[in-house]
Amino acid sequence: MKHFTIVQACLIAGLTLLAGCVNGPSLQNRPFFHPPAETSPDQATLYFYRNAVSLGRLISPTILINGKAISRLPSGSYFKVNLPAGHYHVESTSPPIITNMVNKQFDLDVEKGRNYFIADQVNTVDHQDGQTLGQVDESYFRPNHYFSRYALVPAEQALQSIKWCQSVLVGDL
């Protein structure tokens, strides 16, 4: 009987830790997106966003730029980062409790004075719009086929989607 209680306690503790790692930063009371007032003339501004989705909504990938963890990206969130013009390697990793493996990666050249909108997208049809950064990942959940990717989205299109996203602080890991 004592062994059973220890196993139960370990299971409860493990599930509690799992919930904390998977959920990511809270969006409660975080502001919604406001369009950029002005572009910084000496830097590029990158907006990473992820619309609220039901598939994988509890998983918050970590975004790394040139190997440095920048922020997590929960469902329904965005963050922005200012960078000097140049070439960058971007990676998205799953939470450590899942695998801590790189899920997606891509390279991006940015120019000073420009805004870039990078969306984490999941769809039930393959993306054929030329916006994909890196590769499209295919997976199945129950009977459905899903395609996920990061996309460089034109500003007009991004501003329609990102307005429902709430900010996450850079470095909110």
C-alpha distance (Angstrom), angle and dihedral (degrees) to the residues before:
residue distance angle dihedral
M1 . . .
K2 3.81 . .
H3 3.83 90.2 .
F4 3.81 90.1 53.9
T5 3.85 91.6 54.0
I6 3.82 92.2 51.1
V7 3.81 90.8 50.4
Q8 3.81 90.5 49.4
A9 3.82 91.7 49.7
C10 3.82 91.6 49.6
L11 3.79 91.3 47.9
I12 3.82 92.8 50.8
A13 3.81 91.7 46.9
G14 3.81 91.3 48.5
L15 3.79 93.3 49.5
T16 3.80 91.1 48.6
L17 3.81 91.0 52.9
L18 3.80 90.9 45.6
A19 3.81 91.9 53.9
G20 3.80 91.5 50.8
C21 3.79 93.8 50.1
V22 3.77 97.3 43.8
N23 3.80 100.8 45.4
G24 3.79 96.6 58.0
P25 3.79 126.4 -163.2
S26 3.79 118.1 -12.5
L27 3.79 118.4 -107.5
Q28 3.79 92.5 -161.5
N29 3.83 110.5 131.8
R30 3.82 91.7 -1.9
P31 3.82 114.7 138.6
F32 3.78 122.9 -107.6
F33 3.80 120.5 -117.5
H34 3.79 120.0 -74.7
P35 3.81 118.8 -166.1
P36 3.79 114.5 -103.3
A37 3.79 110.7 -92.0
E38 3.79 94.2 -152.9
T39 3.77 137.7 -4.4
S40 3.80 117.4 -116.8
P41 3.83 105.7 -112.7
D42 3.81 94.5 -148.5
Q43 3.81 100.6 42.7
A44 3.78 141.6 39.9
T45 3.80 118.3 -117.3
L46 3.80 117.4 -144.0
Y47 3.80 119.7 -164.0
F48 3.80 114.0 -163.3
Y49 3.79 113.1 -166.5
R50 3.77 141.1 172.0
N51 3.78 120.9 -167.0
A52 3.79 118.5 -136.4
V53 3.80 106.9 -85.0
S54 3.76 133.1 172.6
L55 3.82 96.5 -142.0
G56 3.81 108.6 78.6
R57 3.80 93.0 -5.9
L58 3.81 92.1 144.7
I59 3.80 93.7 54.1
S60 3.81 116.8 85.8
P61 3.79 111.8 -168.0
T62 3.80 119.2 -148.5
I63 3.80 115.3 -125.1
L64 3.80 116.6 -143.1
I65 3.79 125.2 -170.4
N66 3.81 115.5 -161.3
G67 3.80 88.7 -15.3
K68 3.83 95.8 -52.5
A69 3.81 117.7 117.2
I70 3.81 107.6 -123.6
S71 3.81 106.3 174.7
R72 3.79 145.7 -43.8
L73 3.79 120.1 -98.6
P74 3.81 112.9 -145.7
S75 3.79 121.6 -173.0
G76 3.81 109.5 -77.1
S77 3.80 96.4 21.4
Y78 3.79 143.7 108.6
F79 3.78 138.8 -171.7
K80 3.77 133.8 -172.3
V81 3.75 131.6 -142.6
N82 3.81 129.5 -172.4
L83 3.79 117.0 -141.7
P84 3.79 136.2 174.7
A85 3.79 116.0 -107.7
G86 3.79 111.9 -80.7
H87 3.79 148.6 85.8
Y88 3.82 119.3 -48.9
H89 3.79 135.8 -174.2
V90 3.82 112.4 -144.9
E91 3.81 124.9 -164.3
S92 3.78 132.9 -177.5
T93 3.79 117.3 -155.1
S94 3.76 131.2 -170.3
P95 3.81 117.9 -119.2
P96 3.83 114.0 -78.1
I97 3.80 92.6 -114.2
I98 3.82 89.4 59.8
T99 3.83 99.8 44.1
N100 3.84 109.8 -62.7
M101 3.78 87.2 -131.6
V102 3.79 127.8 143.6
N103 3.79 106.5 -99.2
K104 3.78 99.9 179.1
Q105 3.78 135.5 5.5
F106 3.78 138.1 179.0
D107 3.79 142.5 162.8
L108 3.78 122.2 -120.5
D109 3.80 132.8 -171.5
V110 3.81 113.0 -152.4
E111 3.79 131.5 -167.8
K112 3.78 126.1 -148.0
G113 3.77 116.1 -103.2
R114 3.83 94.5 29.9
N115 3.81 134.5 109.2
Y116 3.82 119.7 -139.0
F117 3.80 123.2 -163.6
I118 3.81 113.5 -156.9
A119 3.79 116.4 -173.5
D120 3.80 128.8 -163.6
Q121 3.81 99.9 -143.6
V122 3.80 136.9 -175.0
N123 3.79 122.1 -171.4
T124 3.80 139.4 167.1
V125 3.82 91.5 -131.5
D126 3.79 127.1 57.0
H127 3.79 113.5 -95.4
Q128 3.83 110.1 -112.0
D129 3.82 101.4 165.7
G130 3.82 100.5 100.2
Q131 3.83 92.9 -116.7
T132 3.83 97.3 107.5
L133 3.80 117.7 124.8
G134 3.81 110.8 -156.8
Q135 3.79 114.8 -21.4
V136 3.78 136.0 -26.6
D137 3.81 113.6 -117.5
E138 3.80 119.0 -144.0
S139 3.79 123.9 -153.4
Y140 3.77 141.8 158.2
F141 3.77 126.5 -131.4
R142 3.76 113.9 -175.9
P143 3.80 104.4 -39.3
N144 3.83 95.5 -29.1
H145 3.79 127.4 101.4
Y146 3.83 115.7 -141.0
F147 3.79 134.0 -168.0
S148 3.81 119.9 -158.7
R149 3.77 130.7 -174.6
Y150 3.78 148.1 140.6
A151 3.80 112.8 -104.5
L152 3.79 134.8 -166.0
V153 3.79 98.2 -133.0
P154 3.83 124.1 -161.7
A155 3.82 111.8 -110.2
E156 3.82 95.7 -114.1
Q157 3.81 92.1 53.5
A158 3.82 94.1 41.1
L159 3.81 93.6 50.9
Q160 3.81 89.8 58.3
S161 3.82 92.4 54.3
I162 3.78 103.7 33.2
K163 3.83 94.8 54.9
W164 3.83 88.6 81.8
C165 3.81 93.0 52.5
Q166 3.80 124.2 97.8
S167 3.78 123.6 -139.2
V168 3.77 124.2 -101.0
L169 3.76 118.0 -162.7
V170 3.78 116.7 -111.3
G171 3.77 106.4 -110.4
D172 3.83 91.0 27.9
L173 3.81 94.0 138.5
